[in-house]
């Protein structure tokens, strides 16, 4: 049995889809659906049971589940603007500690989501070597909650027994429930379809022209390929970046969207809200050598090809979900 926490969320449900592609449906989905639309991510997937995240730990400790092959922990508050620090501490830090301890005690594969938000303003670079972890300074409470577990795992000496994944800018099907946290690709498609133009933030640093701020954009299908590889390679452990290793500009992203839609590029550069100007990352780029050295050799989809697939095969067809059934 495979347990996927956050299994109705963006990356979690995409990973359930990937497991289905591999012929696996003995999957327990753990999540908190509430009044969200996340349940729609599950409709076309194959899994044997669902349990609320608040009940899961108690059921886990009571040995209700047997034959657990792996726990893939994607469940967390992923909002970079969440202000409730106590909620983030409990949901992102302490919950992850409990799951990791259970897995280690019972010889169960444990893969969890860290975040590229731990890198803060990027002034220390984007190396996923463990030695840099104590020096990182996240810019928001979300990043800090992820950093805390990485630090705890480092101090406990368990990073050689578990896998942490620092996701960069992920986009693709199954993200539609995320509101303001949806990717710019998704937002751009609907904005362009409605208005014929796309709004991007102006730059407030002279070394970057408007729209030339850079991110490492990575397609969800590539992400779940890497995650499935980690399930197979049980001798590979530690914290790993998950991006493409190539930073691209927001202008590049915009042009890819316009091209996939068959529309002429039309960009408006707008003022960035004051509340985020001092926390804004102008450059992110995953160092991917560690993953490659570990043996992962599959190429990542180019920005242009991934955006085309996402828009033409999903968004433009009003088909918002990866389907397995």
N, C-alpha and C positions, 0 to 999 in steps of 0.2 A: 504494500500500500504506500502511496505517496500522499503527503499532506502538503497542501499549498495554502498558506495564510495570505490574506488579501486576495484570495482566489477569484473574487468577482471584480477586482480592480483592474486597472489598465495592464500592468505587466503580469500580474498574477493570472488573470484570465487568458492572456496570450500564451502564458506558459502551459496552462491546462490544455489549450488548443494544440500546442507543440507536443505534449505528451500523447494526446489523441492521435496526432499524425504518426507517432511511433507505435501505435497500437495499444496504448496504455489508457485504461479507463477506471482502474482501481484507485480512485483519487478521492480524498476528503477535502472539500473546500471549506476554509475557515474565513469568515468575514463578518462585517456589520453592515447589512443592507439598509436598515433604517427606512427612510422615505426617499432614498436616492433611486436613480435609474440603473444602478449597477447590475441589478438582477438580469437586465437584458443581455449582458455579456455572457451569461450562463446558459441562455435558452438553447443555443445550438452546440453546446459542448456536452461531452460524456463524462460523468463522474458519479460516484455511488452514493455520496451523502454530503450534506451541508450542516455546519454547526456554527453558532454565533461565537465570536471571539471571546466574549466574556465567560462563556461556559467551557471553552476549549481547554484551558489549563487544568481545571479541576478534573475534567474527563480524562485528560492525558495522564495526570498523576494517579488516577484511580485504575490505570491499566485497562481502560476500555478498549483501546486500540492495540491490535497485535500485528506482527509482521510489518512494522514500519520500515520501509526502505530508506526514506529520506523525508526531511521536513524542509521545504523551500519557503523561507519566511519573507514574503513581500508585503505583509500586512504592516501598515504604519500610517500615521498622518503625514501626507506628502505635501501639504500646503506650505510653501516657503513664507507665507504671510501670517501663519498661525501665531497668535500672541499668547495663548494659554500655555505658559511654560510648564506648569504642573502636569497638564494633559500630555504634552510632548514627552516629558520625563517618564511618565508611566507607560504611555503607549509605545514610544519608540525605543526607550532605553531599557527600562526594567523588564518589559515583556520579552524583549529579545534576549536578555540575560537568562531568564527562566527557561526559554526554549533551548538555548545553547547548552545550559547545564544538563537538561534532560537528555539531549541528544548525545552528549559526551559520556554521560553515565550509562547509556544504553547502546553505545556503538552504532548510532544512527547518523547518516550523512546529514550535515547541516549547512545550508546555503542561505545567506541573508543579504538583504539590500542595505548597503551603505549608500553613500551619495557623493557626487562631485561637489555638492554644496559644502563639504568639509574643507575644500581647498580655499575657501574665502575669496579674497581678491586676486588670487593667483600669483601673488608676489613671490611665493616660495616654489612656484612651478607646479606641475601636475604629475609628479612621480608617485607611483603606488608602492614604492619600497617602504617597508615597515618602519624604518628608522626616522622617517619624516613625520610620522603620525603625531608625536607629542608637540611638534612645532606649529601645526596648522591652527589657524584662527578663523573659524566660520563667521560669516557676516550676519546670520540670522539664527533664531532659536531652533528652527528645523535642522539646519546643518549641524548645530551644536549637539542636538540630541543624537544624531547619527555619529558624530565624532566621539561622544562619550562611550558608546559601546565599543567602537574601534579601540579606544584607549584602554578600556577595561579588559578587552580580549588580549591586547598586547601585554598588559601588566600581568595577566593570569597565565601568560605563556601558552595560549591555546590557538593562536593563529595558524599553527602548522597542523591543526586538526579540523579546521572549519574553512568555509569559503565566504568571503565578503566581496560584494560587487559594487563598485562605485559607478553608478549609471550617470552618463552625461545627458545631453538633451535628447530624450527619447520621444519619438513620434510614430503614429500609425494607428490602425484600427483598434477599437475597444477603448478609446480615450474619451468618448463623447459625454460621459457623465461628469467629467472633471471641472466643468464650469470655467472659471477664469484660469485654471491651471492646465487647460488644454494647450496643446502645442500651437505654435504660430502657424504651422501648415494648415491645421484644421480651422483655426480662426480665419486665416487668410482666404481660404476657399470660399467660405460663406460671405465674408466681407466683399470680396471681389465679385462674386455672383450677384450681390445685392447692389453694390455701388459702382463697380467697374474700376475701383482703385483700392490700394492697400496703404494703411497707415503704419509707419515705423517710427521709433523714437529717434530724435536728434542725438547727436554726439555732443558731449560736454568736455571732451578732451581733444586738444588741438591735433594730436597725432592720429586721431581717427576721424575720417569724414563721416557725414551722416549715412547711416546704414552700413558702415564698414566695420562696426563692432563684430567680433567673431565668436562663434560657438562651434563645438564639436557635436554636430547633429547625427544621431544614430537611429536607424530604423528598427522598429520593434521586432521584426522577423529575424534580424541579425542578433538581437539581444537574446531571444529565446533559443537560438541555435547555440550560442555560447553557454547558456544555462544548462541546456541538455548535455553539452560536452562535459561540463563539470560533474554532472550526475554520473556519467560514464567513467570519468577519470578520477577515481577515488583517491589516488595517490597525489593529486594536485590540490594544494591547499594554500590559504593565505588571502590577502586582500588584492583584488585586481581591478584595474580600470576597465570600463566598458564604454568605449566610444569608437570612432573610426580611426582616430589618430591624426585626423586632418581637420583643422579649423576652417570653417567657411563663413563668409559674411552674411548678414541679414539680407543684403542686396542679392547675393547669390541665391539664397532661399526664396526670396520674392520672385526672382526671375524664373526659377524652376517651377513655381506655382503657376505663374502667368502662362508659361510655356505649356505646361500640362493641361491647362484649361483652354489653350488656343486663343488667348487674349493678349493684346499689346500691354507691355509693362507700363504701369501708371502708379507711382509711389508718392505719397504725401509724408513728409517728415514732420512729426509733431513734438511738442514739448514733453519731456519726461517728467512725471510727477515728482515733486520735491521730496516726497516721502521715501522714494527709492533711489534717488540720485547718488547718495553716498554709499549705497549697498550694491550698486549695479556692477556686474562683471563685464568688462570690455573684451575679455579674451579667455576662452577655455579650450584646451586641447589635450585629450587624453594621451599619456605616454603608454603605448601598447606593447613595448618590447617584452615586458614580463609575461604577458599572456602568450605571445608568440614563442618565447623561449620555453614556456611550459609545454608547447606542442600544438597549440591551436593554429591552424594554417588556412582556414577558410577565409576567402576575401569578403570584405564588407561591401554592401551595396552602395553605389555612388549616390550622392544627394539627388542628382537629377533623375536617376532611374527609380529610386525609392519614392520620391515625391510623385513621379508619374504613376507608379503602381498604386500608391495610396489614393490619389485623386481619381484616376480613371477607372480603377477596379473597385473602389469603395465609395468615396464621397460623391462622385458624379452619378453613381448608380443608386444613391441613397441606401447603400448596403454598408452599414456601419460596423459590422461585427465579423471577426474571424469565425468561420463555421466549420464544424467537424461532422455534424450529423448529416 
